[in-house]
Amino acid sequence: MQRLAVVVSFMLLLFTAAASAQFTDWSAPTKVPGYVNSNAPETCVAVSKDGLSLYFARFASTTGYDLYVSNRSGVEDSWGWPTLVPNVNTNSNEFCPALSLDEHQLYFASARPGGCGDGFPDIYVSRRHDRRDDLGWQAPENLGCESNGGVNSPRADQAPTFFEDESGTVVMYFSSNRVVSQGSDIYQSRMLGDGTFGPATPVTELNTAPFNEIGTAVRRDGLEIIVDSTRPGGLGGRDLWVATRESTADHWSPLVNLTLLNSAGADGGRLSMSFDGRALYFTSDRSGPPNTDIYVTTRERLHGKKP
């Protein structure tokens, strides 16, 4: 029986490696260069398609977490001084930003009054006309309560991320602890014809009760996912895990620990993968909890391979 388990585990590793064979291994993570990290905790990160805008949350004792954006001139440059994202922050926590695929919408979590739960975060969306204007965001709207066919539950809903499946439908993954006994799980919601998102369903193969699956990064082709999870078998309290699949109609393979990226601390948050799949941004307290900083790891695409 033990030999069978070893063989099965080996086959799972081979499957994951084969599905990701278009890339080299990830590099050792480093703090993002520039002015993004500070003496305050930073968490939950989203990078734009062109790699020149970085959205994230930073904590302040007076307002809790607020959303900031930092820019750079080129993908090899350091990040500039962050600016508060206009029209979206309140005295409640705003965190876990995510850009829509067309970059005209900014999704994020907020525990502001008037949501679907009593003090728990909901997912909101802000819009802009010019996708290059990082300061052009309008007042946000709630994505709607599940009691009315929307996404948000009476519990915590957060960490959205997006990809387009092979039918051309935009899919949102996010984390929710709406079933308390399950911990936080990954859910999915599909975009409807009017641009709203319908009722959410769990992505069962990614979830392990009662442990927490908190954030995800999905490669733009929908065939690779990296998950922040507290499941057993990791190096720290929260680790990064990877799964793959052959098409967006398939279930995800079992998650495999990304040992090279993880520390003895907490690694994850709202993750963000670059548009070309070559960079992964995440948060970690490896430099000394309770502070968290934003890290980046990179990999190279193998010759002739495209995601």
C-alpha positions, -999 to 999 in steps of 0.1 A, spaced: 0 0 0 28 24 9 45 16 -25 13 24 -43 10 57 -25 45 66 -36 38 57 -72 6 78 -72 24 108 -58 51 104 -83 26 103 -112 9 135 -99 42 153 -99 49 141 -134 15 153 -146 20 188 -130 55 190 -144 44 180 -179 15 206 -179 40 233 -169 68 222 -191 66 253 -212 84 272 -184 116 268 -163 113 265 -125 105 296 -105 134 316 -92 141 323 -55 116 350 -44 129 385 -37 112 417 -24 99 438 -53 124 466 -59 114 502 -53 90 519 -30 62 494 -26 73 478 6 74 499 38 75 495 76 37 489 74 22 456 63 16 453 25 -6 425 12 -28 414 -18 -13 424 -51 -24 427 -87 -1 436 -117 -14 451 -150 -10 433 -184 18 456 -194 36 450 -161 38 488 -154 11 492 -127 10 474 -94 -21 475 -71 -18 464 -35 -32 470 0 -12 487 28 -22 490 64 -26 523 84 -36 524 120 -62 551 113 -80 536 83 -70 499 82 -61 486 48 -63 509 18 -56 503 -19 -25 519 -35 -11 518 -70 26 521 -80 40 526 -115 72 520 -133 85 531 -167 97 497 -179 94 461 -168 131 461 -157 127 492 -136 119 496 -99 84 505 -87 77 542 -80 62 559 -50 27 545 -43 -5 566 -46 -38 560 -29 -63 547 -54 -90 575 -56 -127 570 -48 -125 534 -35 -110 537 0 -130 542 33 -123 539 70 -131 502 66 -106 478 51 -101 477 14 -78 450 1 -72 422 -25 -74 442 -57 -78 425 -91 -80 441 -126 -106 427 -151 -92 412 -182 -99 443 -202 -86 464 -173 -116 487 -172 -128 473 -139 -110 471 -105 -124 444 -82 -115 444 -45 -128 433 -11 -141 457 15 -158 454 49 -175 488 45 -211 492 59 -240 482 37 -226 449 24 -242 414 24 -227 404 57 -225 420 91 -189 434 92 -175 407 68 -159 418 35 -178 417 2 -164 419 -34 -169 453 -50 -161 467 -85 -150 502 -96 -148 513 -132 -128 536 -154 -131 549 -190 -93 549 -198 -76 517 -189 -43 535 -188 -55 560 -161 -47 545 -128 -63 574 -110 -95 574 -130 -115 550 -109 -152 558 -101 -172 550 -70 -175 512 -65 -206 490 -65 -213 458 -46 -214 426 -68 -247 417 -51 -258 393 -25 -263 355 -31 -298 358 -17 -306 379 -49 -285 358 -73 -252 377 -67 -218 366 -56 -214 378 -20 -225 358 11 -232 369 47 -196 357 55 -162 368 41 -158 370 3 -125 382 -10 -94 377 -33 -110 377 -68 -90 366 -99 -101 362 -135 -95 341 -166 -114 333 -198 -124 297 -205 -123 280 -239 -159 291 -246 -149 327 -242 -167 332 -208 -150 352 -181 -147 332 -149 -140 347 -115 -124 327 -87 -125 340 -52 -122 328 -16 -152 325 8 -158 310 42 -196 310 37 -197 274 49 -180 279 83 -172 243 90 -153 241 57 -129 270 64 -122 293 35 -127 277 1 -122 286 -35 -154 294 -54 -161 303 -90 -187 326 -106 -193 330 -144 -199 363 -160 -234 367 -174 -244 384 -207 -250 418 -190 -215 418 -174 -225 408 -139 -215 376 -122 -240 349 -113 -242 326 -82 -210 310 -70 -202 273 -67 -172 257 -50 -142 245 -70 -142 213 -50 -110 197 -62 -90 228 -49 -105 228 -14 -95 208 17 -118 212 48 -114 225 74 -82 242 61 -82 275 43 -77 282 6 -73 320 6 -60 333 -27 -53 322 -63 -34 332 -94 -46 317 -126 -25 317 -158 -43 336 -186 -51 304 -205 -68 289 -174 -45 258 -174 -23 266 -144 -34 278 -109 -14 287 -78 -32 286 -45 -25 300 -11 -35 272 14 -30 261 50 -35 224 41 -11 199 57 22 191 41 35 226 37 66 244 51 48 271 70 14 282 82 4 291 47 21 279 15 18 283 -22 6 252 -42 2 246 -79 -23 226 -100 -27 222 -138 -52 209 -163 -53 201 -200 -84 223 -208 -106 247 -189 -134 220 -191 -113 196 -170 -109 194 -132 -77 206 -117 -50 181 -109 -42 176 -72 -22 205 -57 15 202 -54 36 222 -29 58 248 -45 87 241 -21 111 265 -38 88 295 -31 77 288 4 91 297 38 85 288 74 61 317 77 30 327 58 32 329 20 4 338 -3 -23 365 -1 -42 376 -32 -17 364 -58 -10 378 -92 6 362 -123 19 384 -151 2 383 -184 30 363 -200 31 338 -171 67 346 -163 63 365 -130 43 357 -98 37 383 -71 27 374 -36 30 385 0 51 369 28 61 376 63 94 357 59 114 388 67 99 390 102 62 387 112 38 404 117 49 426 88 41 413 54 59 425 22 53 419 -15 77 395 -32 82 385 -68 95 353 -84 102 348 -121 107 320 -146 115 318 -183 95 304 -211 111 275 -229 119 281 -266 89 277 -288 63 273 -260 34 297 -254 8 298 -226 
